[in-house]
Amino acid sequence: MPSLERLWDQGNRTPILVASGVMVVVVAILDWWTMPYVSLGVLYLFPIMLVAAFLPRWFVALLGTACAGLTELFSGLSPSVLRLGFETLALVGCGLFVGELVRNRRLSVETQQRLKALVETSPAAIMTVGERGLIELANRSAVELFAPRNGNLVGDPVAAFLPDLHHALRWEEKPQFRASMQCVGHRGNGESFTVDVWFSTYKEGIVPKLAAIIAGITEEAGESAPEVQAVSDHRERTALNNREMEVLRLLVQGLANKEIAARMDVSESAVKNTIRQLFAKTGVRTRSQLVRVALEQYRNAL
């Protein structure tokens, strides 16, 4: 079904203006013909709302006033300044309201298009992440850097590639902020590497989101921290029970202990105990390292 907002595309300006003019004339003729039995003045709302996106505000106000005058002229009732004022206010107010909505929508679309063009042409790896931790926008450089198996990052959880970045989305009690960090990234084939990340949180309406620029540190690829190197050497896959596997699956999605407990209908302490068991079985000490092991050794099971 075609979107209603397509009516206000700039390419439709001339047809919409002509059609609206014809509608005003037709409504006026019908209103005069049915006088004094029926008043059709409310129908002027439709042509006014249609032209509001293409005409300046003063012209919309003038058109609304003129249509209110026609409504009063063909109403068949005794003249009333108060009624004329309310009719003018209703028609002009609706026209101006629709006009502002359409202008704001156009501005939002143009901004998104410019942002997308800037991201796509940037030589740096750039991605945006939604409130659920899913990647919403990623340019070619980001795809080449992380090399996802399906060749596309959009729609994948950012925790699978940058676990530390996922936790930056959790700022329920914090203001919007900008920061940078150095962390471990993961490619689609399980390879890990060090990256520098510059990110900024923001809100689209009331929805929290995050935008990040990522740069791989290739010259330091062989100089990882000792504990990270130890994780890489831990290649043997340890058998996990059902609860451990479920906790690991939710952990990879970036959920906090409280959220995992709610999903599994268990206590938060039970989740903490299970995570400690996972630490012991996989030989890691941090959640980020555990996510890495999960992606390298348990990807198919997850």
N, C-alpha and C positions, 0 to 999 in steps of 0.2 A: 504494500500500500504506500503510495507516494507521501512524503512528509508534507505537512501543511505549510511549513516554513518555506518550502520551495516557491510558494506564491509570491514571496517577497524578494526573490532573486532579482538582482539588478537587470538581468536580461528581460524580465517581464514588466519593466517599468511602463513602457508605452501601452501594451495591451491592458494592463491593470488600470491605468489612468482613464483610458477610453471606456472600458467596461464600467468603471465606477461612475463616470459622467452619465453614461446611459442609464445606470441604475437609479441615480438621483432623479433624472427626468421621469423615468417610468414610475417611481414611487410617488413623485409629486402629482403626476396625472391620475394615478389610481386613488391617491388621497383626496384629490379634488372630486373625482367621479363618485366616490363612496360617501362624500360629505352629505349630511351630518351624521350618518348612521355608524360609520366605522372610522377610527383614526389609525392610520398606518405609519405615523411618524417614527415609530421605533425601528422601522426598516432602514432608516437612514444610517443606522449604526454600521451596517455592512459595508457600504461604499466608503464611509469615513475611515473605518479600520483598515480597509484595503489600501487606501492611498496614503495613510499616515506614515508608512515606511519610506515613501518616495518624495514627499513634499515637506517644506520647512514647517516648523512648529506654528509660526504665525498664520500660514495658509490653512493648516489644519484647524486652528481656532476660528478662523474666518469662515471656513466651510461649515464647521459645526454650528456656528451662530446663524448662518444662512439657512441651514436645514431646520434648525429650531424655529426660525421665523416662518418657514413654509408649513411646518407642523401646526403652529399656532394659527396661521392664516386659514388652513383648511380643516380646522378642528370642529367647526360648527358651534363652538361654545363662545360665551361672551369673553372679550379680551381680558387677559390677566397677566400683569407684569411678573407676578410671582411665579406663575406656571411657566412663562417664557424663560425666566431665569433658571429654573430647575431643568427644563429641557435643554437649554444651552449648556449648562454645567455637565449634564449627563453625556451629551454628544461630544463636546469638546474634551471632557475628561477621558472618555473611552478612547478617543482617537489619539490623544497625547500618550496615554498609557501604553497602547499597542505600539505606537511609534518608538517609544523608548525601549520596550522589550526587543523589538526587531533590531534596533541600532546596537544595543548591548550584545545581542546574539551575533551580529555581524562582526563586531569588534573581537569577541571571544574566538570566533572561527578564524579570523585573519591572524590573530595572535598565535593560535595553535599551528596554523599553517607555516607562519614564519619560524616558529620554534622548531617544527619538524624539519623544515628545509635547512635550518642552521645545524641541527643535530646530524642529519644525514650527510652533510657535506664536510663535517668536522673531521680532521685527521685523528683526533683524540677519541677514545672509547667513552661513550656517553650512554647512560640509561636512566630511566625513571621507574620508580617503584610505587605501587599502590598500597593502600592501607592494609591489605591482606598479605603483603609480602610478595606479590607477583609482579614480574617485570612487565611494564606497560609499553615502554618505548626503548628501543636499542638500535644504535646505528651499525653500519657495516664494520667499523673498527672494533666495536664491542663484540660482535659475532666472531670476528677473526681472532680476537684476544682469548675468548673463552671456548671457542670451537665446540658448541653444543652438538650432541649427536644428531639431532633432527635439523640442524642448520638454522635454527631460529630461537632466539632468546625470549621473545614476547610470549607471555603466558606461563613461563616457567618460574618456579620460586627462586628468588634471589639467594636464598639460603643454600641452594645447591652449588652456587658459584662463588658467592661472597657471604659466608655465614655471619661474619661480624657486622656486615652492613644491614642485615635484616633487623638486628636488635636496635639499630638507630631509629627505627620506626616507632619504638615504644616510648613515646614522650607524653603520655596522657596528662602528666602533671607538670610538664616542662614547656617553656615557650619555644617558638621556632628558633632554630639555630643553624649556624654553619660551622663545619669542622673539617679536619683532615686527619687521616690515620694511615698507618702502614699495617697491612694484614696479609693473610694467606688467601689466595684465590685458587679455584679449582676449575680445570678444563673438563670438557665433556668426556675425555678418555680417562679421567681420574688423576691426571698429572697436576701437581700443585706447584705454585710459584708465588713469589712475593709481589705485591702491588702497592702502589700509593693511591689513595682514594681521597678526593675532595668532594664533599657532599653538602647538600643544603636541604633542610626540611621546609615544607611549605604546605599551604592548604588550598585546595581547589573547591571553593565554596566552604563547606564544613568538613570536607574529606581530607585527612592528612596524607601527604605524599612526600616523596623524596627524590631528588635528582642528584646524580653523581657523575664525576669524571674520573676514569680509572686509567692508570698508567702502570704497565708491567715493568718490573726492575730486573731485566734480563741479566745484567752484569752481576747480580747478587743471587742468581738462581741456585748456585752451588754453595751458598754461605748461609743456609737456614739456621735458625736457632737450634740448639742441641735437642730440645724436647721435640721439635718438629721433625728433625732428622730421625729421632728414635721412632716416631710414629711411622715414618716411611719404611723403616727397616722391619716393622712388625707386620709381616706379610701373611702369616698363617691365619686363616679364618677360623675363629672360635665359634662353636655352636651356641646359639642363643635360644632361650625358651620363648614361648608365645608372648608373654608380658614384656620381656626385654625387647623383642622385635617390634612390638607395637609402640613402646616408648621411644625406641630409636627412630621409627618412622615419623612420629609426631615431632620429635626433636629436630629432625632434618627439615621439617616444614617451618621451623623457627618458633614453635610454640613455647611459652614459658611453663614452668612446673605446674602452676595453678591451672592453666588452660589444659595441659595434658591430663591432669587429674580429673577435670570436668568432663573431658572427652571420654575417658576410660571408666568414669564413675568409681574412682578410688580416691583415697586420701592423698594429700600432697606429700605427706611423709613417705607413703608407699612409693610414690614417683621418685623421690630423692634417693630412697634405698635402691631402687632399680637402676638409677643412673650411676650410683656408686658401684653397683655390681658390673655395669657396663664398663666403667673406668677400669676396674680390676681385670676384666676379661680381655679388654682390648689393649691394655697397657698405656692408657693416656691419662692426662691430668686435667684437661679443660674440655668444655663443651665444643669448642671449635675443632679441636683435634678429634673428638668423638664423631662429629659430623663428617670430617674428612675420611676417617676410617669407614664410616657407613657408606659413603659414596664410592670408596675404592673397593671394599670387600663385600658389601651387602646390597649393592645397587639393584641387582636383579630381584632379590628377595623383597626389597622394599617397594 
